[in-house]
Amino acid sequence: MDLKDKTVTIIGAAKSGVAAANLVRALGGTPRISDHQPREKIEGMLSALTDRSSVEIEAGGHTEDFVRKSDLVVASPGVWKD
């Protein structure tokens, strides 16, 4: 999949979400992460981002506006589907 110049929102900031963000960046895309937990609870996980300054983070819930600004949305495997 060609992700060059694509904006990809990843739902969930745990290990797989951060790994997905790093992969999106490596493939030329712009990753964004949305997580339902408050920022202070996900800070440790976000430290594994290879280029944290280029990743927009939404914490404390998922908003429609944040997701709509994406070319692609990826749900991390640990995210509940309901």
SULWODA-V920849 format. One record per residue. N is the residue number from 1. RES is the residue in one small letter. SS is DSSP state (hx for helix, st for strand, lp for the rest). PHI is phi as a letter, one per 30 degrees, with the letter a starting at -180 (* if undefined). OMEGA is omega as a letter, one per 40 degrees, with the letter a starting at -180 (none if undefined). Layout:
n: (N N)
res: (RES RES)
ss: (SS SS)
phi: (PHI PHI)
omega: (OMEGA OMEGA)
//
This chain:
n: (1 2 3 4 5 6 7 8 9 10 11 12 13 14 15 16 17 18 19 20 21 22 23 24 25 26 27 28 29 30 31 32 33 34 35 36 37 38 39 40 41 42 43 44 45 46 47 48 49 50 51 52 53 54 55 56 57 58 59 60 61 62 63 64 65 66 67 68 69 70 71 72 73 74 75 76 77 78 79 80 81 82)
res: (m d l k d k t v t i i g a a k s g v a a a n l v r a l g g t p r i s d h q p r e k i e g m l s a l t d r s s v e i e a g g h t e d f v r k s d l v v a s p g v w k d)
ss: (lp lp lp lp lp lp st st st st st lp lp lp hx hx hx hx hx hx hx hx hx hx hx hx lp lp lp st st st st st st lp lp lp hx hx hx hx hx hx hx hx lp lp lp lp lp hx hx hx lp st st st st lp lp lp lp hx hx hx hx hx lp lp lp st st st st lp lp lp lp lp lp lp)
phi: (* d c e i c c b c c c j c d e d d d d d d d d e d d c j c c d b b b b d d d e d d c e d d d d d d d b e d c c d c c b i k c c d d d d d d b d a b b c d e d d d d c)
omega: (i i a i i i a i i i a a i a a i i i i i i i i i a a i i i a i a i i a a i a a i a a a i a i i i a i a a a a i a i a i i a i i a i a a a a i a i a i i a a a i a a none)
//
